[in-house]
Amino acid sequence: MNRVAVFLPNWIGDVVMATPAIRALRHHFAGASFVAVCKPYVADVLAGSPRFDETLYLDKKRPFAAVKALRADPPDAAVLFPNSFRAALVARFGGCRRVFGFARYGRDVLLTKRLYPVRGTDGTPRPVPAIDDYNRVVKLLGVPDPGHRMELFTTPADVAVAEAEWQRLGLHHYREVVAVNAGGAFGSSKHWSDESFAETARTLADRRGGAVVVLCGPSERETARRIAALAARPAVVSLADAPPSIGLTKAVVRRASLLVTTDSGPRHFAAAFGVPVVTLFGPTHIGWTETYFPKAVHLQKAVPCGPCQLRVCPLDHRCMKLLTPTEVTAAAERLLDAKTDLPLVTERRHAS
């Protein structure tokens, strides 16, 4: 095997969940050249990683650029983590000699070796953690079991920006800094209220004498500002005035004491860096994104309508509204006070 193309997932958190499989693949074919094929917006997730020698972008404005680049030096194999028909088509048109992935969305004929989703007795797909599915794909190439240890890296430039923000916001004065992530690209159904995040941040700052920093992406700056303002504590600050980037978020999460987050990409950043994390689940099924991280607490309410997997709640958003700052604060403090690794809480449900 001289050259391997790895088609990365299309979601930030999913890219992190694919890292055990990527690491194992690279170790198994240590002499091969590895090229990442991905959407431009997820490329920075793996910035600083030694696992890839080249990156090609699947850009809608230049749909054939990746095909042309692949054909210039056809890979011996293409590993497809996304399930799209387009990914398989690009791999085939790009001259990849063998293509490995899940047989979904009519792309069976384009695959050299294929897997099928695990289904229940009623024929519908059964929730299987994405990290396990990604591991199953690379096993098709003879790779030993990759395990579940996710990994991420930070670049010197991102570390420098994070340090500058740490100093600007005065976070270096605190023994403990909790990061809060209120965002999520999935949709509004994953969101917890700004008021609830603010109360949680205020309580943690008051009770523990530490600081809280609110993370944000480009479209989440006003939310971050509002949470910090509602908390009304000097120790609760936000990154709203910093140049937003995935790299900065990674670097800040890496040096945080704990992360409190919605079910979104930064949740997986924490796990990859070994940072304890409290995740607030609403409409999404924990089973799809379980990562087996021992310093994680998952909070989710048992409601008749969920988990629905809908991006926008058509009802009253009870799955998130029933989660209280008191519960979230208690979970955060339990992790912060732990002296050793805690057993994973895969699902904490309360009667509604």
N, C-alpha and C positions, 0 to 999 in steps of 0.2 A: 504494500500500500504506500504510494508515493504522495498522494494529494487527496485530502478529504474536505468536502464542503459541508458545513454545518449550518442548516437553516434554523435561525433562532426563533423562539416564540415571539408573538406580536404584542405581548403585555409585559410591562416592566417586571412585575413580580414573578411571572412565569419564566423569564430569562434567568432569574436568580435560582428558581427551582430546577432549572436545567443544568446548573453548574456541577453537581456531582457526576452526572452523565458525561458532561464535557471533559471534566478532569480525567475520568476513567478512560474515556476514548483516547485522549491525548497520551496517557501513560501506556495504553495498550499498543498504539501505533506511534511509538516514540520517534521513529525516524521520518515520519510523514510531515508534509507541510499542511497546515490547517487554515482554511479560509472561512470566516464568518459571513453568512449572507443574512441580512436583516433589514428591517425598516429603520430609517435614519433615527427616529426618536428613541429607539432602545439601545443604540450603539454605546452610549456613554455608561450604561449599566456595567459593562465589562471593561471599561477604560482602566488601564493599568494591569490588566490580566495578561499573564504570559502564555495563555492557552492558544492564542491565534497569531498567525503570521501575516494575515491580510484580512481586510474587511471590504465586502461588496454591499452596496445598498440597493434594496428593492424600492426604487423611487417611482411613484406614479407619474411624475413628469418625464421620466426617462425609462419607460417600461422594458426596453430591450438592452439597457446598459449592462445589467447583471448577466444576462444570457451571453452577450458578446464577450464579457470578461471571462466567464467560465469556459467558453469555447476556445479562447486563446490558449488555455492550458487545462484541458478537460480533467476533472477530478476522477479518481478511481471509484469514489463512493460519495453519495450525498445522503446525509442524515437529516430527515425532516422532522423537526419538533412541532411546527404548526401543522394543522390538519387540512389546510386549504388546498383546493385543486390547483390554484395558481402556483403554489410552492413546488408541487410535483411537476407541473408543466415547465417551469423555469429550469428545474434540475434536468429534465429530459432534453429540452431544447438547448441547454447549456452543455450538453455532451457528457454528462455524468454517466459513467459506465454502469454503475449499480445504484439503485435508489431504495432507501429503507424508510418505512414509516407506517402509520396507521391507514388502513383501508377505509377511508371515509369520503363522503361527498363525491362518489363516483370516480375516484382516482385509482382504483384497484389496478387497472391495466397499465398504469404508469410506474408501478412499484415492482422492484425486483424481488424483495422480500417484504411481507406485510404482516401487520398485527390487526386484531379486531378488538373493538371496545368490549369491556366486561359488561354483560347485560344481566338484568334480573330475570325472574321467571316470567314477567309480563313482557319481556322483550325490550324494555327501555334501558338506556345506559345506566349502570350502577355507579354511584359516586366512588371514584378511585382517585387518590391523590395524584396530581399532575407529576410530582416528583417521581412517583413509581412508574407512571407511563413513560416518562422520558428515559428512565433506566431500562425499561423493557425494550425501547427502540434500539439502544446501543448494544444490548445483549444479542440482537440479531446479527451483529458483526463479530460475535465471539468474545465480547468484552465481559470480564468478570463483574459480579454485582457491584455497582458503584457505591452503594450505601446511601446515606441521607445527609452527609455533612456538606452543607452549602458553603460557598466561598465567594468573596468579593475582594476587590483591591481598590486602593485610592492612589491617585497620581500626586506627585509632589506639588503641582500647581493647585489642586483641590485642597490639599492639606494646608497650604499657605493661606488660601482664602478663608478656610474654616478657622484658622488661628487668628486671622485678622478680625473676623466677626466675633470670636470668643473675647478678644480684647476690647473691641468697640462696644459690645453689649455688657461688658463687665462680668462675664461668666467665670473668669479666672479667679474671682473672689470666693467662689462657692465650692464646697467639698463635693456637692451632689448636684448634678444638672439633669433634669428630666426633659426629654424631647416629646413634643406633642405633634401629631400629624392628623389634621382634620380633613384632608383632601381625599380624592379618589376619582379616577377618570371613568370608572364604571358607570356612574350615574348618581342622581340625587338620593336614591333609595338607600345608599350606604352611609349617608351623612348623619352625624349626630349633631345636635344643636350647638351653636356657638356659645350659648349660655351655659350649657352643660360642660363643655370643654373648659370654659372660663372658671366655673365653680371648682372643677377638679384641679385646675392649675393653681388657683388661689389657695385651696385647702392644702395641697401638697407643699406649696411654698411656706404657708403659715406654720404647718405642723412639723416640717422637717428642717426648716431653715436653709433650704437649698433654693435653686433657681429652676425656672421652667422656660424653655425656648420653643416657640411655635414655628414649625417648619411650613414651607409653602412652595408651590410651583408658580409658574408665571401667571396662571389664572386664579390663584388662591391668595393673592397678596392682601386683598381687602378683608377676607375672612380671617387671616392671621392677625392683621391689625386689630380687628374687632375683638377677637378672643383676648388678646393682650390688654386691650382697653377695658373690656368688661371685667377682667380679673382684678384690675385696679391695684396692682402691687408692683413696686419697683423691680422685684425679682422675677416677674413674668414679662418676658420680652419676645419679640418675633424677628424672623428673618425677612420681613416684608420689604425692607429697604436695601437688602443685599441683592446682587445679581443672581437670579434664581438659576439653578442648574442641578442636574442629577448628581454631578460630582460633588457639589457643595452639600447636598442632602446626605449623600453617603458619608462624607467626611465628618459631618456633625453627628449623625447617628452613631458612627463608630466611637466617638469620644463621649457619648452620653452615658449616664448611669442606667437609664431605662427609657423605653419608648412606649407611649400610649397612642394608639392609632386605630383608624378604621381599617377594614379589610382591604388594604391597598398595597402598592409596591413597597413603600418603606418598611412595612411589616417584615418583609423578607430581608431587607437590608440588615435589620437588627439581628435576625437569626444568623445570617451569614457572618456577622462580626461578633457573635457571641454575646450580644447585648440583650438583657431581659426585655420582654415585650408583652404588653397587654393589648389584645386585639378585640375590638367591638364588632361583633357580627350581627347583621340584621337580615337582609334578604338572601344572603349567599350561604350555600351548604358548606360547612366546615370540611366535609369529606373530600371535596374537590381540591382543596389547597392545603391539606395537612402536610406539615414538614417534619414532624417528630422532634422538634426542637425542645430540649428539656427545660428551658427557662422561659416558657411561654404559658400564658393564661388566656384562654378564649372565653369570652363572655357572650352569651346569646340567650334570648328569651324564647320560651316555647309558646308560639302563637298558632292558632288554627290555620292561618293563611301562609305560613312560612315553613321552611325557607323557600321563597317563590322564585328566586333568580331573576327577578324583574329589575330593570334599570330605574324605573320610576314607579313609586308606589301608587296604585290606583285606589287605595283605601285611606287609612288614617296614619300610616307609618308607625304602627304600634310596636313593631319589632325593635325599633331604635328608641322610641319615646319611653318605653318601659325600662330601659337601662338607666340607672340612676348614677349620679356622680359619687354617691356614697359607696356603691358597689365597686365602681371603677377605682376609686381612691384606695379602698381596702385591698383590692387585687394588686395595685401598684406597690403599696407599702409592704405587702407580703413578699413580693419579689425583691424589693429593695433591701429588706431586712434579712433575707435568706443568706445563710453562711455557706451553703453548699447548693449544688444543682438540685432543683425541685423536679419531681415527676411531672410530666406534661399533663395539663388539664385539657383534654381534647374537646370537652364540651361542657359548659356549665349552663344548665337550663333552669329556669324558674317558672312556675305556673303563672299564667297571666290572669 
